[in-house]
Amino acid sequence: MQIPTTARVPVLVVTNRTRIQRSVDTLLSWNPHWEVCGHAENYREAVEKILELGPHVVVLDVSALETDCTDAIHEIRRIAPTIKTVIFGRDAQRNP
């Protein structure tokens, strides 16, 4: 995906931990091409926000999932095939 220099990439941040959310928001704010378009606290809310906001990227904390990480990624890709997903968290290595 090539991004014009004036465009901002909308990013949805999914985590149920306020401190982590603030840290991710701060990290993303350092790059003028990234823009946090919304937040979700769990997987179900993330699906709703993806449909509502149409982010290009989802930053997903595995601790916010109520389902297996692989299942979540498949569902996200089903509803938004071009979305990019960044997964992080303590359990990220256990769920490919």
C-alpha positions, 0 to 999 in steps of 0.5 A, a space after each residue: 500500500 503506497 501512502 501519499 505524504 499528506 494521507 494519514 493511515 487510520 488505525 484502530 487500537 484494541 486493548 482492554 488495558 488503559 495504560 497499554 492503550 495510552 502507550 500505543 496511542 503515544 507511539 502512533 502519534 510520533 508518526 504523522 502518517 498514522 492516526 488513531 481513528 478509534 479504540 475497542 476494549 474487546 474482540 466484539 467491539 473491535 468487529 463493530 468498530 472495523 465495520 463502522 470506522 473502516 481502519 486500514 490497520 488494527 493494533 490488537 492486544 491478544 489479552 483483549 480477545 475472547 476467542 483464539 487469536 487465529 480465529 479473530 484474525 480470520 474473522 477480521 480478514 473476512 469482514 475487511 480483507 485488505 486490513 493489516 493487523 499488528 498483534 502484540 501481548 504476552 500470549 502472542 507467541 502461543 497464538 500464531 
